[in-house]
Amino acid sequence: MAADRIAQGLKSSGFEISFPKRFTYAMKVLNLVPYGVYFWLVNRATGWKTRPLVTEGHAVDVLERDPQAV
C-alpha cells in the first residue's frame, strides 16, 4: 500500500520518497529535456492544446471581464 511505502521512506535515510518507480523515472527524464520538448511531449501525452487558464468561460476570463462576478 502507499502508506506502507511512505512509512518505509520516512524511516530510511533517503532524500525522497517516490513511487511507482516507472512513473518517477519517466518524470525525471522529462526534467532533463529542454522546455520546448517537455511541453511538446506533455501536450502529446495529455491532448492539451492550450493552457487551461486561458480557455473561454474559465473563472479567470470571467474575472477579467467583470471583477464583481465572484
N, C-alpha and C positions, 0 to 999 in steps of 0.2 A: 504494500500500500504506500501511497505517497507520504503519509505521516511517518511511517517507519523509515523511509529514505531520508526525510528531513531530520528526524531524530538522530539517525546514524551520522549524517553530515554535520550536525551541531556538535556531536561528541568527538568527531575527528579533528585533526589539526589542518584540514584543507582550507583553501582560500574561498571556495564557492561550493554551493550545492546545486547540482544540475541533473535533471532527468527529464525525459528519456534521453539517453546519450546520443542517439542518431539525430534527434532534433537539435540538441545542443551543439553538436559538431557542425551541422549544416549552418546554424546561425553564426558560429564563429568564423566559418569560411566566408560567409556573406560580409562580415565586417572587414575582411581583407581586400575586397574588391573596391574600385572607385565608386563614388556615389551614383554616377550616371548608370553604371552597370547594375549596381544594387537596386536602384529604383526600377530599372527596366525588368529585372528578374522578379521583383516583388509584384510589379504590375502584371506580368505574365502569369504568376502563380495565383494571384488573388482575383484577377479580372478587373481591377480598378483602373479606370482611365483618367479620372480627375480626383483631386483631393476631396474628401467627404465634406469638409467645412466650406467648400466653395460651391456646392451643388445648390440648385434652385430650391427654395422653400425651407432651407435649413434655418435653425434658430439664429445663426449669425447673420444671414441675409435679412431676416425679419427685423432684428435689432438695428441693422444699418439703415433700414427704411423708416422704422418707427421705434425709437428708443423707449417709448412709453408702452409698448406692446406687452412687455413682461411684467 
